[in-house]
Amino acid sequence: MNKKTLEICASTGLVFLMIVLLILVQTEAPEPLRPAGFVLAVLAFMILMGLAGFGLMKVEA
């Protein structure tokens, strides 16, 4: 796999993970905790995307 394909797959997978997390927060979290759940889901997405970016920097072009 080349670097471009890995980048597309990682980004797509992380977006789907974020969508699943947002749906879980909407359906499973109690009403008062939903705003915090949305913030945590977006924060987790940002951290994982950053880690994926650092991992992709190590991949040879």
N, CA, C and O atoms as CSV, one atom per row, in Angstrom:
chain,resi,resn,atom,element,x,y,z
A,1,MET,N,N,0.842,-1.186,0.000
A,1,MET,CA,C,0.000,0.000,0.000
A,1,MET,C,C,0.879,1.239,0.000
A,1,MET,O,O,1.883,1.310,0.708
A,2,ASN,N,N,0.485,2.199,-0.799
A,2,ASN,CA,C,1.262,3.426,-0.789
A,2,ASN,C,C,0.711,4.398,0.256
A,2,ASN,O,O,-0.336,4.162,0.858
A,3,LYS,N,N,1.438,5.483,0.450
A,3,LYS,CA,C,1.110,6.439,1.500
A,3,LYS,C,C,-0.256,7.100,1.270
A,3,LYS,O,O,-1.003,7.334,2.219
A,4,LYS,N,N,-0.570,7.394,0.024
A,4,LYS,CA,C,-1.845,8.052,-0.292
A,4,LYS,C,C,-3.030,7.155,0.062
A,4,LYS,O,O,-4.023,7.621,0.619
A,5,THR,N,N,-2.921,5.881,-0.260
A,5,THR,CA,C,-3.995,4.934,0.053
A,5,THR,C,C,-4.166,4.786,1.557
A,5,THR,O,O,-5.290,4.746,2.057
A,6,LEU,N,N,-3.055,4.705,2.278
A,6,LEU,CA,C,-3.123,4.613,3.734
A,6,LEU,C,C,-3.783,5.849,4.337
A,6,LEU,O,O,-4.572,5.739,5.275
A,7,GLU,N,N,-3.462,7.014,3.802
A,7,GLU,CA,C,-4.042,8.255,4.305
A,7,GLU,C,C,-5.555,8.284,4.081
A,7,GLU,O,O,-6.305,8.675,4.975
A,8,ILE,N,N,-6.001,7.880,2.910
A,8,ILE,CA,C,-7.432,7.870,2.597
A,8,ILE,C,C,-8.165,6.859,3.487
A,8,ILE,O,O,-9.233,7.161,4.019
A,9,CYS,N,N,-7.600,5.677,3.647
A,9,CYS,CA,C,-8.237,4.644,4.472
A,9,CYS,C,C,-8.308,5.069,5.940
A,9,CYS,O,O,-9.333,4.875,6.595
A,10,ALA,N,N,-7.226,5.644,6.452
A,10,ALA,CA,C,-7.211,6.082,7.847
A,10,ALA,C,C,-8.227,7.199,8.075
A,10,ALA,O,O,-8.953,7.185,9.069
A,11,SER,N,N,-8.279,8.152,7.169
A,11,SER,CA,C,-9.220,9.262,7.316
A,11,SER,C,C,-10.663,8.781,7.247
A,11,SER,O,O,-11.502,9.193,8.047
A,12,THR,N,N,-10.940,7.919,6.298
A,12,THR,CA,C,-12.299,7.385,6.154
A,12,THR,C,C,-12.705,6.587,7.386
A,12,THR,O,O,-13.811,6.746,7.901
A,13,GLY,N,N,-11.816,5.739,7.849
A,13,GLY,CA,C,-12.109,4.943,9.035
A,13,GLY,C,C,-12.344,5.798,10.265
A,13,GLY,O,O,-13.241,5.514,11.059
A,14,LEU,N,N,-11.541,6.850,10.432
A,14,LEU,CA,C,-11.716,7.716,11.592
A,14,LEU,C,C,-12.999,8.536,11.504
A,14,LEU,O,O,-13.623,8.805,12.531
A,15,VAL,N,N,-13.402,8.933,10.317
A,15,VAL,CA,C,-14.670,9.652,10.173
A,15,VAL,C,C,-15.841,8.727,10.521
A,15,VAL,O,O,-16.776,9.140,11.207
A,16,PHE,N,N,-15.791,7.484,10.050
A,16,PHE,CA,C,-16.847,6.531,10.408
A,16,PHE,C,C,-16.865,6.273,11.917
A,16,PHE,O,O,-17.936,6.143,12.510
A,17,LEU,N,N,-15.695,6.201,12.533
A,17,LEU,CA,C,-15.632,6.023,13.990
A,17,LEU,C,C,-16.258,7.213,14.701
A,17,LEU,O,O,-16.984,7.033,15.679
A,18,MET,N,N,-15.990,8.421,14.230
A,18,MET,CA,C,-16.585,9.600,14.848
A,18,MET,C,C,-18.101,9.588,14.704
A,18,MET,O,O,-18.815,9.932,15.646
A,19,ILE,N,N,-18.597,9.197,13.541
A,19,ILE,CA,C,-20.046,9.125,13.334
A,19,ILE,C,C,-20.667,8.126,14.293
A,19,ILE,O,O,-21.710,8.401,14.886
A,20,VAL,N,N,-20.037,6.966,14.451
A,20,VAL,CA,C,-20.549,5.951,15.377
A,20,VAL,C,C,-20.541,6.479,16.809
A,20,VAL,O,O,-21.506,6.281,17.549
A,21,LEU,N,N,-19.459,7.147,17.203
A,21,LEU,CA,C,-19.402,7.707,18.553
A,21,LEU,C,C,-20.482,8.754,18.775
A,21,LEU,O,O,-21.097,8.785,19.841
A,22,LEU,N,N,-20.726,9.610,17.792
A,22,LEU,CA,C,-21.769,10.620,17.932
A,22,LEU,C,C,-23.154,9.983,18.033
A,22,LEU,O,O,-23.996,10.440,18.806
A,23,ILE,N,N,-23.384,8.936,17.255
A,23,ILE,CA,C,-24.675,8.232,17.332
A,23,ILE,C,C,-24.838,7.571,18.700
A,23,ILE,O,O,-25.918,7.612,19.289
A,24,LEU,N,N,-23.761,6.960,19.203
A,24,LEU,CA,C,-23.828,6.336,20.535
A,24,LEU,C,C,-24.110,7.361,21.623
A,24,LEU,O,O,-24.898,7.105,22.533
A,25,VAL,N,N,-23.478,8.505,21.533
A,25,VAL,CA,C,-23.732,9.558,22.526
A,25,VAL,C,C,-25.184,10.003,22.445
A,25,VAL,O,O,-25.839,10.176,23.473
A,26,GLN,N,N,-25.688,10.188,21.240
A,26,GLN,CA,C,-27.067,10.649,21.068
A,26,GLN,C,C,-28.079,9.642,21.598
A,26,GLN,O,O,-29.096,10.028,22.174
A,27,THR,N,N,-27.809,8.364,21.410
A,27,THR,CA,C,-28.799,7.353,21.785
A,27,THR,C,C,-28.624,6.811,23.199
A,27,THR,O,O,-29.607,6.436,23.838
A,28,GLU,N,N,-27.393,6.764,23.699
A,28,GLU,CA,C,-27.151,6.080,24.963
A,28,GLU,C,C,-26.865,6.993,26.153
A,28,GLU,O,O,-27.117,6.605,27.294
A,29,ALA,N,N,-26.354,8.174,25.915
A,29,ALA,CA,C,-25.981,9.049,27.026
A,29,ALA,C,C,-27.217,9.716,27.621
A,29,ALA,O,O,-28.148,10.069,26.897
A,30,PRO,N,N,-27.221,9.887,28.937
A,30,PRO,CA,C,-28.331,10.634,29.549
A,30,PRO,C,C,-28.328,12.085,29.060
A,30,PRO,O,O,-27.287,12.641,28.708
A,31,GLU,N,N,-29.497,12.664,29.050
A,31,GLU,CA,C,-29.671,14.018,28.500
A,31,GLU,C,C,-28.687,15.042,29.064
A,31,GLU,O,O,-28.119,15.803,28.280
A,32,PRO,N,N,-28.453,15.105,30.371
A,32,PRO,CA,C,-27.538,16.140,30.878
A,32,PRO,C,C,-26.073,15.934,30.460
A,32,PRO,O,O,-25.293,16.887,30.456
A,33,LEU,N,N,-25.700,14.704,30.113
A,33,LEU,CA,C,-24.312,14.415,29.776
A,33,LEU,C,C,-24.026,14.436,28.272
A,33,LEU,O,O,-22.876,14.265,27.867
A,34,ARG,N,N,-25.026,14.636,27.457
A,34,ARG,CA,C,-24.824,14.606,26.002
A,34,ARG,C,C,-23.847,15.668,25.494
A,34,ARG,O,O,-22.996,15.351,24.663
A,35,PRO,N,N,-23.939,16.911,25.961
A,35,PRO,CA,C,-22.960,17.888,25.450
A,35,PRO,C,C,-21.516,17.479,25.742
A,35,PRO,O,O,-20.643,17.632,24.887
A,36,ALA,N,N,-21.265,16.969,26.926
A,36,ALA,CA,C,-19.913,16.517,27.271
A,36,ALA,C,C,-19.526,15.309,26.421
A,36,ALA,O,O,-18.364,15.172,26.039
A,37,GLY,N,N,-20.471,14.447,26.125
A,37,GLY,CA,C,-20.193,13.290,25.278
A,37,GLY,C,C,-19.816,13.691,23.870
A,37,GLY,O,O,-18.919,13.097,23.270
A,38,PHE,N,N,-20.501,14.703,23.331
A,38,PHE,CA,C,-20.159,15.190,21.994
A,38,PHE,C,C,-18.760,15.799,21.980
A,38,PHE,O,O,-17.994,15.595,21.039
A,39,VAL,N,N,-18.436,16.545,23.027
A,39,VAL,CA,C,-17.110,17.151,23.113
A,39,VAL,C,C,-16.039,16.059,23.189
A,39,VAL,O,O,-15.009,16.156,22.522
A,40,LEU,N,N,-16.275,15.036,23.987
A,40,LEU,CA,C,-15.308,13.943,24.108
A,40,LEU,C,C,-15.159,13.164,22.802
A,40,LEU,O,O,-14.058,12.732,22.459
A,41,ALA,N,N,-16.254,12.982,22.077
A,41,ALA,CA,C,-16.183,12.271,20.803
A,41,ALA,C,C,-15.349,13.056,19.790
A,41,ALA,O,O,-14.533,12.474,19.075
A,42,VAL,N,N,-15.548,14.357,19.727
A,42,VAL,CA,C,-14.773,15.183,18.793
A,42,VAL,C,C,-13.314,15.259,19.239
A,42,VAL,O,O,-12.410,15.227,18.404
A,43,LEU,N,N,-13.081,15.358,20.539
A,43,LEU,CA,C,-11.712,15.377,21.058
A,43,LEU,C,C,-10.986,14.073,20.731
A,43,LEU,O,O,-9.827,14.090,20.317
A,44,ALA,N,N,-11.670,12.947,20.918
A,44,ALA,CA,C,-11.066,11.653,20.577
A,44,ALA,C,C,-10.746,11.586,19.089
A,44,ALA,O,O,-9.693,11.073,18.709
A,45,PHE,N,N,-11.642,12.099,18.237
A,45,PHE,CA,C,-11.394,12.128,16.799
A,45,PHE,C,C,-10.153,12.955,16.475
A,45,PHE,O,O,-9.322,12.537,15.669
A,46,MET,N,N,-10.026,14.116,17.094
A,46,MET,CA,C,-8.879,14.982,16.815
A,46,MET,C,C,-7.568,14.331,17.255
A,46,MET,O,O,-6.565,14.405,16.545
A,47,ILE,N,N,-7.579,13.700,18.418
A,47,ILE,CA,C,-6.362,13.049,18.913
A,47,ILE,C,C,-5.993,11.873,18.015
A,47,ILE,O,O,-4.829,11.718,17.645
A,48,LEU,N,N,-6.967,11.048,17.662
A,48,LEU,CA,C,-6.680,9.901,16.802
A,48,LEU,C,C,-6.231,10.331,15.412
A,48,LEU,O,O,-5.366,9.685,14.821
A,49,MET,N,N,-6.797,11.403,14.882
A,49,MET,CA,C,-6.380,11.894,13.575
A,49,MET,C,C,-4.942,12.411,13.642
A,49,MET,O,O,-4.166,12.204,12.709
A,50,GLY,N,N,-4.590,13.072,14.721
A,50,GLY,CA,C,-3.218,13.529,14.893
A,50,GLY,C,C,-2.242,12.370,14.999
A,50,GLY,O,O,-1.163,12.404,14.406
A,51,LEU,N,N,-2.616,11.349,15.752
A,51,LEU,CA,C,-1.758,10.171,15.867
A,51,LEU,C,C,-1.605,9.464,14.523
A,51,LEU,O,O,-0.526,8.974,14.190
A,52,ALA,N,N,-2.684,9.416,13.762
A,52,ALA,CA,C,-2.599,8.807,12.430
A,52,ALA,C,C,-1.670,9.631,11.538
A,52,ALA,O,O,-0.915,9.065,10.746
A,53,GLY,N,N,-1.717,10.933,11.654
A,53,GLY,CA,C,-0.837,11.800,10.875
A,53,GLY,C,C,0.620,11.573,11.219
A,53,GLY,O,O,1.468,11.508,10.329
A,54,PHE,N,N,0.922,11.450,12.520
A,54,PHE,CA,C,2.298,11.170,12.927
A,54,PHE,C,C,2.742,9.800,12.427
A,54,PHE,O,O,3.892,9.617,12.027
A,55,GLY,N,N,1.824,8.842,12.455
A,55,GLY,CA,C,2.163,7.506,11.929
A,55,GLY,C,C,2.427,7.539,10.435
A,55,GLY,O,O,3.313,6.841,9.942
A,56,LEU,N,N,1.666,8.343,9.715
A,56,LEU,CA,C,1.855,8.441,8.270
A,56,LEU,C,C,3.164,9.141,7.903
A,56,LEU,O,O,3.712,8.911,6.824
A,57,MET,N,N,3.661,9.989,8.792
A,57,MET,CA,C,4.941,10.641,8.516
A,57,MET,C,C,6.086,9.640,8.491
A,57,MET,O,O,7.098,9.858,7.824
A,58,LYS,N,N,5.920,8.542,9.220
A,58,LYS,CA,C,6.970,7.522,9.275
A,58,LYS,C,C,6.947,6.583,8.063
A,58,LYS,O,O,7.919,5.878,7.793
A,59,VAL,N,N,5.816,6.585,7.337
A,59,VAL,CA,C,5.683,5.711,6.176
A,59,VAL,C,C,6.476,6.313,5.011
A,59,VAL,O,O,6.400,7.515,4.759
A,60,GLU,N,N,7.217,5.491,4.323
A,60,GLU,CA,C,7.983,5.986,3.184
A,60,GLU,C,C,7.079,6.259,1.994
A,60,GLU,O,O,6.111,5.537,1.755
A,61,ALA,N,N,7.397,7.286,1.266
A,61,ALA,CA,C,6.606,7.654,0.092
A,61,ALA,C,C,6.884,6.690,-0.980
A,61,ALA,O,O,6.325,6.802,-2.072
